[in-house]
Amino acid sequence: MPTEPGSGHDLRHHGDAEVRDDGGALVDLAVNVRADTPPAWLRERVAASLAGLAAYPDGRAARAAVAARHGLPVERVLLTAGAAEAFVLLARALKVSRPVVVHPQFTEPEAALRDAGHTVDRVLLREADGFRLDPAAVPEDADLVVIGNPTNPTSVLHPAEALARLARPGRTLVVDEAFMDAVPGEREALAGRTDVPGLVVLRSLTKTWGLAGLRIGYVLADSETVARLERAQPLWPVSTPALAAAEACVSPAALAEAEEAARGIAADRAYVIAGLRGFASHGLRVVEPAEAPFVLVRVPAAADVRERLRSLGYATRRGDTFPGLDEEWLRLAVRDRATTQGFLRALGQALGA
């Protein structure tokens, strides 16, 4: 398994690796993009934008739409080629001396920091604590702190006020809210808050809307930080089709659709968790409460179980590439009930149940 120098983990491994090449025919529980997306109306909006490809992208309307969606001035918004670009911009543009990443979480922030020459410290949340944050565990002298909410891969939703307590004078607090629009009511969101010093919130439009191939996300931060990150971007970093998608996905109708989808995900998640609990006698444990469109499970011999599931037609996400987890962890995307029923039958076979 390739690893980042000094990290001990393959920080570049992502769920899509499970469904490439010979995995393309598998039922995908490895990637966290919502199934059956993008919806037809969104495909039509993106397709209509292709008539304007001869002109350079103009992001003003999309930026204003995102700002209005969060009740912020446009100077506090930066559109990016997916939320992942924002991690690179933060790593390259901010002058920090002690960055800290709270794990287990999405590994690209640490990878970007390392690529930019930073030495990265980790705060590892513990299974015994339900992978929940203790703000006191973060070193006082950390001048950049990165945490996800809800967190990938643990599916933990941290209280907003617990995260806000991480803020300090002279510290940049980065909260990755890539999956927050899959939480009903977006409770515990910090997006739109202007009372938390040094707060930077990252959002992705690729998960709920199925736009991973289009690359669109955004940063919410104070105007000075936004300007600094914008100067680090290449010219025209967000394509015209991605800008059209951004404007469409923050419309009132789209937000209502996303809320409905979030409620459906919550019901489907409860269904799969109930089924997974049935394998407790085989040593399987689910991290609960889960609040994201995926769940994290611990199961003995998880690598063998994952390979057996592949042979039965199901792709799952290995957990050992996340700092703080080992070879006994798997992440499972939440799918519809029919898909879940088939998966649970396959899991029973893989476990010898």
C-alpha positions in Angstrom: 0.0 0.0 0.0 1.6 3.3 -1.1 1.8 5.9 1.7 2.5 9.6 2.0 6.0 10.2 3.2 5.9 10.5 7.0 2.1 9.8 7.2 2.0 6.0 7.5 -1.3 6.0 5.4 -2.2 6.1 1.7 -3.8 9.6 1.9 -4.6 9.5 -1.8 -6.8 6.5 -1.8 -10.5 7.3 -2.4 -13.6 5.2 -2.8 -13.7 5.6 -6.5 -10.7 3.2 -6.7 -13.1 0.4 -5.7 -15.3 0.8 -8.8 -12.8 1.5 -11.5 -11.8 -0.9 -14.2 -13.1 -4.4 -13.2 -15.1 -2.9 -10.4 -17.3 -0.9 -12.7 -20.0 -3.7 -12.7 -20.2 -3.8 -9.0 -23.0 -2.3 -6.9 -21.3 0.8 -5.6 -21.4 1.3 -1.8 -17.8 2.7 -1.9 -18.5 6.2 -3.3 -20.5 8.7 -1.3 -22.1 10.5 -4.3 -25.9 10.1 -4.1 -27.3 7.5 -6.4 -29.3 8.3 -9.5 -27.9 11.8 -9.8 -27.6 14.4 -11.3 -31.4 14.8 -11.7 -32.8 15.5 -15.2 -33.5 19.2 -14.6 -29.8 19.7 -13.5 -28.5 17.9 -16.5 -30.6 20.2 -18.7 -29.2 23.3 -17.0 -25.7 22.1 -17.5 -26.3 21.1 -21.1 -27.8 24.6 -21.8 -24.6 26.2 -20.6 -22.6 24.5 -23.3 -23.8 27.1 -25.8 -21.6 29.6 -24.0 -18.4 27.7 -24.1 -16.7 30.1 -26.5 -16.7 32.8 -23.8 -14.5 32.8 -20.7 -16.3 31.7 -17.6 -18.0 34.5 -15.7 -18.7 33.5 -12.1 -20.4 36.6 -10.8 -24.0 35.3 -11.0 -23.1 31.9 -9.4 -21.0 33.7 -6.7 -23.9 36.0 -5.9 -26.3 33.1 -5.8 -24.1 31.2 -3.3 -23.7 34.3 -1.2 -27.5 34.9 -1.1 -28.1 31.2 -0.2 -26.0 31.7 3.0 -27.0 35.3 3.7 -23.4 36.6 3.1 -21.8 39.3 1.0 -20.2 38.1 -2.2 -16.8 39.1 -0.8 -17.0 36.2 1.7 -17.5 33.6 -1.1 -15.0 31.8 -3.3 -16.1 29.3 -5.9 -13.7 26.4 -6.4 -13.2 23.4 -8.7 -14.7 21.1 -6.1 -14.1 21.4 -2.3 -10.8 19.5 -2.8 -9.3 22.5 -4.6 -9.9 24.6 -1.5 -7.6 22.3 0.5 -4.8 23.0 -1.9 -5.4 26.7 -1.8 -5.5 26.8 2.0 -2.2 24.8 2.2 -0.4 27.0 -0.3 -1.8 30.5 0.4 -2.0 30.6 4.2 1.1 31.2 6.3 0.8 28.7 9.2 3.4 27.1 11.4 1.5 24.3 13.2 -1.4 22.8 11.2 -3.5 20.2 12.9 -5.9 17.8 11.2 -8.5 16.0 13.3 -8.8 12.4 12.2 -10.3 10.1 11.2 -11.5 12.3 8.4 -11.1 12.9 4.6 -7.4 12.7 3.9 -7.0 15.3 1.2 -6.5 18.2 3.6 -3.5 16.5 5.2 -2.1 15.4 1.8 -2.4 19.0 0.5 -0.6 20.4 3.5 2.2 17.9 3.2 2.5 18.6 -0.5 2.9 22.3 0.4 5.8 21.5 2.7 4.0 21.6 6.0 4.6 19.3 8.9 1.2 18.1 10.0 0.1 17.2 13.5 -2.8 14.9 14.0 -5.5 14.7 16.7 -6.9 11.2 16.6 -10.4 10.8 17.9 -11.1 7.5 19.6 -13.6 4.7 18.9 -14.2 4.5 22.7 -15.5 8.0 22.6 -17.6 7.4 19.5 -15.1 9.4 17.5 -16.6 12.6 19.0 -14.5 15.7 19.4 -13.0 16.9 22.6 -12.0 20.5 21.8 -9.4 20.4 24.6 -7.5 17.7 22.6 -6.5 20.2 20.0 -3.1 21.9 20.9 -3.5 25.5 21.9 -0.7 26.7 19.6 -2.3 25.1 16.5 -2.7 28.0 14.0 -4.7 25.9 11.5 -7.2 23.2 12.5 -9.1 21.1 10.0 -12.1 19.0 10.8 -15.1 17.6 8.9 -18.7 17.9 9.9 -20.4 15.5 9.4 -17.1 13.6 9.3 -16.1 11.3 6.6 -15.8 8.3 7.3 -17.2 8.2 10.8 -20.6 9.7 10.0 -20.3 11.7 13.2 -22.0 15.1 13.4 -20.2 17.3 15.9 -22.2 20.0 17.7 -21.6 23.4 16.1 -20.8 25.0 19.4 -18.1 22.4 20.1 -16.5 23.3 16.8 -16.8 27.0 17.5 -14.9 26.5 20.7 -11.9 25.6 18.6 -11.7 29.2 17.3 -8.8 31.3 18.7 -7.2 34.6 17.8 -4.6 33.9 15.1 -6.0 30.5 14.2 -7.7 29.5 11.0 -10.5 27.0 11.7 -11.4 25.0 8.6 -14.7 23.0 8.8 -15.4 20.7 5.8 -19.2 20.6 5.4 -19.1 18.6 2.2 -21.9 16.4 3.5 -23.9 18.9 5.5 -26.6 19.2 2.9 -27.4 15.5 3.5 -28.3 16.3 7.1 -32.0 17.2 7.5 -32.2 20.9 8.4 -28.4 21.2 8.1 -28.4 21.3 11.9 -25.0 22.0 13.4 -23.9 23.9 10.3 -21.5 26.8 10.6 -21.9 28.0 7.0 -23.2 31.5 7.1 -21.8 32.3 10.6 -19.7 35.4 10.8 -19.3 35.5 14.6 -16.6 32.7 14.7 -13.1 34.3 14.3 -10.9 32.7 11.7 -13.7 30.4 10.4 -13.4 28.9 6.9 -16.3 26.6 5.8 -16.0 24.4 2.7 -19.0 23.1 0.8 -19.3 20.7 -2.0 -22.1 20.4 -4.6 -20.8 17.1 -5.9 -22.2 14.7 -3.3 -25.9 15.4 -3.1 -26.2 16.4 -6.8 -23.9 13.8 -8.4 -21.4 16.3 -9.9 -18.1 14.7 -9.0 -17.1 14.8 -12.6 -17.9 18.5 -13.0 -15.9 19.7 -10.0 -17.8 22.4 -8.1 -17.6 23.6 -4.5 -17.1 26.8 -2.6 -15.4 28.5 0.4 -17.1 30.7 2.9 -14.7 32.9 4.9 -13.8 36.5 5.8 -13.1 38.7 2.8 -9.4 38.9 3.5 -9.0 35.1 3.5 -11.1 34.8 0.4 -9.0 37.4 -1.4 -5.8 35.5 -0.4 -7.1 32.2 -1.6 -8.4 33.8 -4.8 -4.9 35.1 -5.6 -3.6 31.5 -5.4 -6.1 30.2 -7.9 -5.3 29.8 -11.6 -7.3 32.1 -14.0 -10.8 30.9 -14.6 -10.7 27.9 -12.2 -14.4 27.0 -12.5 -15.8 26.1 -15.8 -19.0 27.6 -17.3 -21.0 24.3 -16.9 -19.8 24.1 -13.3 -20.9 27.7 -12.7 -24.3 27.0 -14.2 -24.6 24.0 -11.8 -23.6 26.0 -8.8 -26.3 28.7 -9.5 -28.9 26.0 -10.1 -28.1 24.0 -7.0 -28.5 26.9 -4.5 -31.9 27.9 -5.9 -34.9 27.6 -3.5 -36.3 24.7 -5.5 -33.0 22.8 -5.4 -32.6 23.4 -1.6 -36.1 22.0 -1.1 -35.2 19.0 -3.1 -32.0 18.5 -1.2 -33.9 18.7 2.1 -36.3 16.0 0.9 -33.4 13.9 -0.2 -31.7 14.3 3.2 -34.8 13.1 4.9 -34.9 10.1 2.6 -31.2 9.3 3.3 -31.9 9.4 7.0 -34.7 6.8 6.7 -32.5 4.6 4.4 -29.6 5.0 6.8 -31.8 3.8 9.8 -32.8 0.8 7.7 -29.3 -0.3 6.9 -28.1 0.2 10.4 -30.9 -1.9 11.7 -29.9 -4.6 9.3 -26.2 -4.3 10.2 -27.0 -4.7 13.9 -28.2 -8.2 13.1 -24.6 -9.2 12.5 -23.4 -8.2 16.0 -22.9 -11.9 16.9 -20.3 -12.0 14.1 -18.4 -9.2 15.7 -19.7 -6.4 13.5 -20.2 -3.0 15.1 -21.6 0.2 13.7 -20.5 3.7 14.7 -23.6 5.4 16.1 -25.3 7.8 15.9 -24.6 8.1 12.2 -25.7 11.4 10.5 -24.1 11.3 7.0 -25.0 9.4 3.8 -22.6 6.6 4.9 -21.9 4.5 7.9 -18.7 3.2 9.4 -18.5 -0.4 10.6 -15.9 -2.5 12.3 -15.8 -6.2 11.5 -13.1 -8.8 12.1 -11.0 -9.7 9.0 -12.6 -6.7 7.1 -10.2 -7.0 4.2 -11.3 -10.6 3.6 -14.9 -9.6 4.0 -14.5 -6.8 1.5 -13.0 -9.2 -1.1 -15.8 -11.7 -0.5 -18.4 -8.9 -1.0 -16.7 -8.0 -4.3 -17.0 -11.6 -5.5 -20.7 -11.3 -4.6 -21.1 -8.0 -6.6 -20.7 -5.3 -4.0 -18.0 -2.6 -3.6 -17.3 -1.2 -0.2 -14.7 1.4 1.0 -11.7 0.1 3.0 -11.1 2.0 6.2 -7.4 1.5 6.9 -6.3 4.4 4.7 -7.8 6.8 7.2 -5.5 7.8 10.1 -7.0 6.5 13.3 -8.5 3.4 11.7 -7.0 0.0 11.0 -7.7 -3.0 8.8 -11.0 -3.9 10.6 -13.0 -1.0 9.2 -15.3 -0.5 6.2 -17.3 2.5 5.1 -20.7 1.8 3.5 -22.6 4.3 1.4 -26.3 4.6 2.2 -28.5 3.3 -0.6 -32.1 2.6 -1.3 -33.8 -0.2 0.6 -33.8 -2.7 -2.3 -30.1 -2.2 -2.7 -29.6 -2.5 1.0 -31.6 -5.7 1.2 -29.4 -7.3 -1.5 -26.2 -6.1 0.2 -27.3 -7.4 3.6 -27.9 -10.9 2.1 -24.4 -10.7 0.5 -22.9 -9.6 3.8 -24.4 -12.5 5.5 -22.8 -14.8 3.0 -19.4 -13.0 3.4 -19.6 -13.4 7.1 -20.7 -17.0 6.9 -24.0 -16.2 8.7 
